[in-house]
Amino acid sequence: MTTADNSRLPEPETAPKSIAVIETATVISLGAAVLALFLFAWIAESTSHDRARSFDLAVRTRIHEYSSPRVTKAMIVISFLGGEGLILAAILAVVVFLCFRWRRATLWLGVTILGALVLDLALKYAFHRTRPVPFFGAAPRTYSFPSGHALLSFCVYGVLAGLLAGRTRSRVAHVLTWTWVALLVGAIGLSRIYLGVHYPSDVIAGYLAATLWISTLLALDRMWTKKKRL
């Protein structure tokens, strides 16, 4: 790839930003991380003391009332997009980023995935929550809290949306990208509840853990950027 090609494919994360913008982004990211941490701790305590049981059972039962063979097939496909399909999407994204020499985007995605995997495994083994009896299929062998599909899909698809949206100037493309990703991540969490392999509180906790991780990364990135600017 030539120098001219590289100039047409800049990495927007490296574009100069004012100190005020960086500081504002840092404060917002830290605020989101702290809020996510408190909410996660509240849900974790509730599940540990069985205070979330009535909520979990009520939501599971309500969602299961809408089950049908057609919906079940759709939910299995959607759930795949949060598991094996997520791995394929991440690999494809890395290949595309490397082809375009978006090294910083590749690093962002790699750190996001690695951290999300470590966080998911650490939390599952920390809480040891037993899986619910599934409505469809066999229960996974891992622990239930938090939902790995919810956590990883939020992290991976969310970061991909941010990286791709930052490389397009069209506002319509931005709206479509974020809307599609939000619907996809939400549907993945819903599919895990529908199939019965997770409690609703597991899915919510997965989203909160993902928010904590991504917000922390954003805050650290902004602080590092500010340090280099000073």
TISEPA-807014 format. One record per residue (C-alpha): x, y, z; residue number from 1. Coordinates in steps of 0.5 Angstrom, whole numbers, plus 500, padded with zeros to 3 digits. Each point is the difference from the previous one (the first is absolute). Layout:
N
[r [X,Y,Z],NUM]
...
//
This chain:
230
[r [500,500,500],1]
[r [503,507,498],2]
[r [500,506,504],3]
[r [495,503,496],4]
[r [495,494,502],5]
[r [502,501,507],6]
[r [498,508,500],7]
[r [493,498,497],8]
[r [499,495,506],9]
[r [502,504,506],10]
[r [499,497,507],11]
[r [495,505,503],12]
[r [502,498,507],13]
[r [507,504,499],14]
[r [497,506,497],15]
[r [501,506,505],16]
[r [495,502,505],17]
[r [500,506,505],18]
[r [502,499,507],19]
[r [492,502,502],20]
[r [497,494,496],21]
[r [505,495,502],22]
[r [499,502,508],23]
[r [492,500,498],24]
[r [501,493,497],25]
[r [504,498,506],26]
[r [495,502,505],27]
[r [494,497,496],28]
[r [504,493,500],29]
[r [501,500,507],30]
[r [493,502,502],31]
[r [498,494,496],32]
[r [505,495,503],33]
[r [498,502,507],34]
[r [492,500,499],35]
[r [501,493,496],36]
[r [504,498,506],37]
[r [495,502,505],38]
[r [494,497,496],39]
[r [504,493,499],40]
[r [502,500,507],41]
[r [493,501,502],42]
[r [497,494,495],43]
[r [506,496,503],44]
[r [498,500,507],45]
[r [492,499,498],46]
[r [502,494,497],47]
[r [505,497,505],48]
[r [494,501,505],49]
[r [494,498,495],50]
[r [497,506,500],51]
[r [500,500,493],52]
[r [496,493,499],53]
[r [493,503,500],54]
[r [502,505,494],55]
[r [504,495,497],56]
[r [495,495,500],57]
[r [494,505,498],58]
[r [504,502,494],59]
[r [502,493,498],60]
[r [493,498,500],61]
[r [498,506,496],62]
[r [505,499,495],63]
[r [498,493,499],64]
[r [493,501,499],65]
[r [502,502,493],66]
[r [504,494,498],67]
[r [498,497,493],68]
[r [505,495,496],69]
[r [501,506,495],70]
[r [502,505,505],71]
[r [504,495,504],72]
[r [504,499,493],73]
[r [501,507,499],74]
[r [503,501,508],75]
[r [505,494,498],76]
[r [502,504,495],77]
[r [501,506,503],78]
[r [503,497,506],79]
[r [505,497,495],80]
[r [502,507,499],81]
[r [502,501,507],82]
[r [504,494,500],83]
[r [504,497,494],84]
[r [497,505,495],85]
[r [503,506,505],86]
[r [507,496,499],87]
[r [499,500,493],88]
[r [498,507,500],89]
[r [507,502,504],90]
[r [504,496,495],91]
[r [497,504,494],92]
[r [501,506,503],93]
[r [507,499,502],94]
[r [502,498,493],95]
[r [497,506,497],96]
[r [503,505,505],97]
[r [507,497,499],98]
[r [499,501,492],99]
[r [498,507,501],100]
[r [506,501,505],101]
[r [495,502,505],102]
[r [505,498,506],103]
[r [497,504,505],104]
[r [493,497,499],105]
[r [503,493,500],106]
[r [503,501,507],107]
[r [494,503,502],108]
[r [496,494,498],109]
[r [505,495,503],110]
[r [500,503,507],111]
[r [493,501,500],112]
[r [499,492,498],113]
[r [505,498,505],114]
[r [498,504,506],115]
[r [493,498,499],116]
[r [502,493,500],117]
[r [504,500,506],118]
[r [494,504,503],119]
[r [495,495,498],120]
[r [504,494,503],121]
[r [502,504,506],122]
[r [493,502,502],123]
[r [497,493,498],124]
[r [504,496,505],125]
[r [500,506,505],126]
[r [492,499,501],127]
[r [499,493,498],128]
[r [493,501,498],129]
[r [497,493,498],130]
[r [496,500,493],131]
[r [493,500,500],132]
[r [496,494,496],133]
[r [500,502,493],134]
[r [494,500,496],135]
[r [503,498,494],136]
[r [507,496,499],137]
[r [505,498,505],138]
[r [503,505,505],139]
[r [507,502,499],140]
[r [505,498,505],141]
[r [502,506,502],142]
[r [497,504,506],143]
[r [494,505,499],144]
[r [502,507,503],145]
[r [501,504,496],146]
[r [498,498,493],147]
[r [507,500,495],148]
[r [495,501,494],149]
[r [498,506,503],150]
[r [507,503,502],151]
[r [504,498,494],152]
[r [494,502,495],153]
[r [500,507,503],154]
[r [507,501,500],155]
[r [502,497,493],156]
[r [494,503,496],157]
[r [500,506,504],158]
[r [508,501,499],159]
[r [499,498,493],160]
[r [494,505,499],161]
[r [504,506,503],162]
[r [506,498,496],163]
[r [496,500,493],164]
[r [496,506,502],165]
[r [506,504,501],166]
[r [503,498,493],167]
[r [493,503,496],168]
[r [498,507,500],169]
[r [493,498,498],170]
[r [495,502,506],171]
[r [495,495,497],172]
[r [505,495,500],173]
[r [502,501,507],174]
[r [493,500,502],175]
[r [499,493,497],176]
[r [506,497,502],177]
[r [498,502,508],178]
[r [493,498,499],179]
[r [502,493,497],180]
[r [505,498,505],181]
[r [495,502,506],182]
[r [495,496,497],183]
[r [505,494,499],184]
[r [503,500,507],185]
[r [493,501,503],186]
[r [497,494,496],187]
[r [506,496,502],188]
[r [499,501,507],189]
[r [492,499,499],190]
[r [502,493,496],191]
[r [504,498,506],192]
[r [494,501,505],193]
[r [495,497,495],194]
[r [504,493,499],195]
[r [500,500,507],196]
[r [508,499,501],197]
[r [500,507,504],198]
[r [496,504,505],199]
[r [498,507,498],200]
[r [505,503,506],201]
[r [506,496,497],202]
[r [498,504,493],203]
[r [500,506,504],204]
[r [506,499,504],205]
[r [504,498,493],206]
[r [498,507,497],207]
[r [502,504,506],208]
[r [507,496,501],209]
[r [501,502,492],210]
[r [498,507,502],211]
[r [505,500,505],212]
[r [505,497,496],213]
[r [499,505,494],214]
[r [499,506,504],215]
[r [507,499,504],216]
[r [504,498,493],217]
[r [497,507,497],218]
[r [502,504,507],219]
[r [507,497,500],220]
[r [501,501,492],221]
[r [498,508,501],222]
[r [504,501,506],223]
[r [506,497,496],224]
[r [498,504,494],225]
[r [500,506,505],226]
[r [507,499,503],227]
[r [503,499,493],228]
[r [497,507,499],229]
[r [503,504,506],230]
//
